[in-house]
Amino acid sequence: MSEAKNKSIKPIPYGRQHITEDDIQAVVETLTSDFLTQGPKVAEFEEAFAEYVGARYALACANGTAALHLCAMALGVNEESRVITTPITFVASANCVRYCGGEVAFADTDPNTALLDINKVRAMIEAKPKGYYAGIIPVDFAGNPVNLEEFRKLADAHGLWVVEDAAHSPGGYFFDSQGEKQHCGNGKYADLAIFSFHPVKHIATGEGGMVTTNDEDLYRKLLLYRTHGITRDPELMEENHGGWYMEMQELGYNYRIPDMLCALGLSQLQRADAGLARRRGIAKVYDHAFAGLQGIETLTTTAAATHDGETGHAYHLYVIRVEDRKGLYDYLRQHNIFAQVHYIPAHTMPYYRSLGYSKGDFPAAEHYYSECLSLPMYPSLSQEEQEFVIERVKEFVCA
């Protein structure tokens, strides 16, 4: 590529929202309607999303972090709870336990996938008496689906609950032991699952989150905690003074999401499959470009997420591993390519170190962090832009 053409390339981020005229019109229509919040678009979005992932219930909320907090509350996490999760995640996956006063128990990751290593989790659980741990929060990191069937078996054997952090994987799926396709968040193997609608995610609402479940009792708790712990349902009230009456029955939060954001989410959901297909196409191009190239490794898709050449990977991120990660990161930025690192291991953060964790505790996670770099991955990434990214990566690694 010529120097002149190089300079013509606009900044290429690792992720980017895609807003269409249909999206804009959907929001405008809601802005000019009778409701800006707590209106009909929230329920419409919830129903459509539940159908999309195959779950019985879906509850929309302010963001993915709020979704995680609501899950922890609904499951009764408290000061006596110990919950296992991965250090390779955005810190919200762990923080939700701390919000409720619980103890976070990190487990190391699989060196090939960077997902929570079920063998490490099993060893942790079996080393303690039954009841020592309360639950597990596996993360579908980068869109790579966790084998939840295996985690469910482990949890059931020891009386634990499971929350699937599916923020990276709407539309993703794995194949269970019967060969059946299990969509992330469908509620068959996890008690609850969460999603995020941050701009760089598959479905963008600006900010927003969703909890899915097949458990009616948990769903009712989520409804209560999302709105200050208040109910207006006459069947649930201890008293009823009239049509205006409401009862605060628990200490909840204002984790509601506005109608206009749900209108945007509904519009985006209509092309979610097309966006996911484009992400998988981009991943195939990267795979082909880097196959057999010395100096670059890619993460392995879980065995359960591949079947007869089909992949259930949702590709929120496309991660490569290189020895001189900092050098490549800086080199790409010089060429207007803004790759990113996902993630700094949560246990190395000052807050979690203050709770007793130390660098060196989880070697696989820390080794992964030292090499990982997320390349641009979003549906509107052009062929020319992707070729430019690949050329610059190869140029650096092969120099």
N, C-alpha and C positions, 0 to 999 in steps of 0.2 A: 504494500500500500504506500502510495506516495506521501511525502511530508505534508503537502497541501491537503490531501484527503484526510490524513491523520488529524490535522488541526480542525477540520470541518466536523468531526465527530462531536456531538453534544455530550454533556455529562451522562454517564450510564451508571445508575445506582444499582445496588444489589436487588432492590425490590421497588415496585412502584404501583400505585393504584391506577385503575383504568376506568375513567368516568365517561359515559356516553351521553348523548342527547336524551335517550330514554331515561337514564338515571336522573338527569337534571329535571326532566318533565315530571317524573314521579315525585320528586321532592317538592317542586313548585306546586303541584296539585295538592299535596298535603299541607303546605304552607298557607294555601288559600282555602283550606277546609275548616271545619269547626273545631278540630283538635290538633294541638301541637304535641301533647303528651297524654298518656293514658287513654288513647283512642283506639280505633279499630285496626290500625295498621300493625300494632304490636301483636295482637292475636293472629292476624293474617300471616305475619312473618313467622311466628312460632309454629303455626300449623303447617306452613309450607316447608319449614326447615325440618320439622319432625318427620314429615313424609320423605324428604330428601335423604336423610340418613337412616330411615327405617325405625325410628324410635316411637314409643307410644306418647311421650310427653316432651315438650320443649318449652323452656322459659327464657325469654330474652331479658338481658340486663345491661348495666352501664358499660361493662368492659369484661375482658377475660379474667382479670384479677378479681373483680367482683364475683364472677361465676365460680371461681375456685373458693373464695371465702364462703359463699352461700353453700357450696358442697360440704365444706368442713363443718359449718354450723348445723346443717341438716343431719349430718352423720354423728353429731354429738361430740366432736373433738373438744377436749378440755385439757386442763393442766396435767391430767394423768395419762394423756394419750401420747403414744409414740408412733410416728408415721414414717414409712420408708419411701424415699424418692431418689431421683438421680441428681447428681451435681451438674450434669450437662443439660441445662435448661435455663430459661429465663427465671429469675429468682422468685417470681410469683408462685411457681409450682410448690415451692417450699414455704414461702412466706404465709400462705393461707393457713398453714398449721400453726404458725407462731401467732397469727392474729387471734386465734382461739386459745392461746396459752399452751399449746401442745409442743412436744419435742420432735424436731426433725432428725431422722436417722438416714443419712445418705448411704447409698451403696454404690459400688464402682460400676463402670460401664463395660459393655462388650467392646473389645478392641477393634472389631471389624465394622460394627454398626453404629457405635457411640450411643446405643440405647441402654437402658437399665438392664444389667446382667442378671437374669433370673437365677442363675446358679449362685451368684453372690448373695442375692436376696434370700434364697432358700437357706444358705449356710447361716446367715444372720438370724433368721427366724428359728431354725432348729437349734441354735446355740442358746436360746433363751426359753424359759418356761412358757407354756401356752397362755396367751392373754397379755404377754409382755408388749407386743405390738398391736396396734389397733387397725392399721390399714396400709395400703400401698397406693402410690400415685405414679404409675408409669407414664412416660411421655412419648408420643409419636413424633420423635425428634426429626426435623427437616421434612416431615410428611411420610416418613418410613413407619408403617404400622407395627406396633408391638403385637406379639402373639398373645392376645388377651385370654385366649382359652387356657394357655398354660399358666398364666398368672391367676386366673380364676380357680383352677384346680389347687394351686398352692395356697391361695387365700382361704378356700373352703376347708382345706385340711387343717387349718390353724385358726379358723374363726375370724378372719380379717375381711374388711371391705376393700373394694377397689374403685378408685376414681381414675378414669382415663383422661389425661390431658391431651386432647385432640386439637389443640389450637392450630397446629401445623397441617392437619390432615382431613379437612372436610372433603368428602368424595373418595377418600382413601379406603382401602379394605385389605383384609387378609383372608386366606382360605383355612377353615378349621379342619379338624381331623377327619371330618366326613366329606371334605372337599367342597363345603358350602361357603359361599362368599359372605363375609361378615364385614359390613361397613363400619368404619370408625364412628363411634357414638351411637350405635344402634341399640345399646343397652342389653344385649344378650349376655355378655360376660362381665361388664362393669356395672356397678351399682349406679354410678353417675358418670357423665362425660361432659367436658367443657370445650367451647370453641371461642375464638377471638375474631373480631371483625375490624381489627386495626388496619390502616390503609395498605400495608404491605402483605396482608393475608389474602387468601383466595377470594373472599367476599369482604368488601370494604364498606363500612358505614361511618367512617371517621373514627369513632370509638364505639364499642359495643361488644357484647358477649352473649353466649347461649349456654344453657345447661340442658342436657337431654337425659332421660331416664325412662324405664319401664315400671318404676315403683311408684304407685299412687301416693302412698304415705310420704315418701321423700318429696314428691312433687308438691304436695300440700304444704309441707314445711318451707320449701323454696318460695312459694307464693307469699307466705307470711313474712319470711325474713327479708324479701326483696322490698317490702313496703312498710318499714318501721315496725314490723311485728303486728300490723293492724289488719283486721278482717272486717268486711262488711257483709259477710255471708250469714244470714239469720240462723242457719242450721248450726253454725259453729259458735255463736255468741252465747254468753251466760245470761245476758239480758237483752232486751230489744225495746227501746223507747220510741221508735218510729223510723221513718225512712231516712232520716239524717244520721242515725246512730251507727257508730263503729266502735270496735273494741281493740285496744292494744293488748295483745295476749302474750307477746314475747318481746324481748329487746331486739329489734331488727334495724335495718338500715334503709336509706333511700338509694337503692340500686336500680331504679327504674331507667328505662331507655325511652327517648322521645319518639313519637310517631314518625316524624320526618326522617329519622335515621332508619327506622324500620321500613319505610317506603323505599329508601335507597337500598336497603338490604334485600327487599323483595325483588327489586329490579335487577340487582346483581345476581341473585340466585337463579334467575331465568337463564343466564348464560354461564352458570358455574361449570357445567359439563364441558362446554367449549373451551373455557379457560383452563380446565384441568387437562384436557387433551393437548392443548398448546404447551403447557408446562412439560408434559411427558415427551412431546416432540423436541422441545429444547434440550431436555435431558439426554435424549438419544443422540443428538448432534454432539453434545459435550462428551458423552461416552465414547463415541466413535473417534473423536478428535484426540482423546487422551489415552485410548486403548494401547497398551504396550509401551507407552512413553515413559522412559526412565526418569525418575524424579517426581512423578505425580502419582498419587494414589487417590482412589475415590472410595466413598463409604459403600459397604455391602448392603444391598436390600435384603431384608429379612426373608428367610426361606419360605415362611408362611405367606408372604405377600407376592410370591411369584408362582405361576401355574401355567404350563403349556405356553410359555412365552409371554403370558399376560402379567402385567404388574399392577399391584394395588398401591404403589408408592404415589403419594400426592404431590411431591416435589414443591413444597413451600420453599425449600432451599436446595441448591446444588453445591455440595461441599467437596472441595479437593483438599488433599494433604500434601504439603511440601516442606522440605527441611528448612529452607530459609523463608518462612512465612512472612516475617517482617519485611524482608527485602522485596518479596513479590507484592505485598500490600502497598508499599511505597511506590514501587515501579508502576503499578497499575494506576495509582492516583495521579502520577505524573502524566498519564495518558487519558485522564478524565474518566477512568473506570473506578467506581467507588465500591469495591468489594468490601465485605464486612466479616467480622469474626463472631461465630456463634458456637459456644458461649464461653465466657470466663467461668471456670468451675465455681459453682455457688459456695462451696465449702471454703474457698480461698478468699472470699470477701471478708472485709474487716468485721462485719456484724457477726457472721457465722464463726469466724476465728475467735471472737469474744465469747462464744458459747462452747469453745473447747476444740473446734476443728483446727487442723493445721495443714499447711502445704506438705504433700507427701502421703497424705492419708489414702488417696485414691489414685494410684499410679496410672491406670489406663485412661481415666478422665483427664488427668493432667498432661499425659503424653499427647492425647488427642488435641487438647487445647494448644499445645506448642506448635502444632502443624496445620491446623484447620483454617480454611478460608472459604467463605461463601461467595460464589460468582453470581453475576446478574442472572436472575430467574424471575420472569414475570411475563404474562401473556402478550403484552404489547412490545416486548423486545424484538427488534427486527432481525432478519437474517444477516444484514450487513453489520449491525451492532454486535451480534453474537460472533460472527467471523472475526471482527476486530478484537474482541475479548480473547478469543482463542489464539489469535496470532500473537498478541502481546504476552499471554501466559507462556506459550511455547518459546517465544523469543527470550524470555527471562530464564526459564528453566533449562533451556538447551544452550545457553550462552557459555 
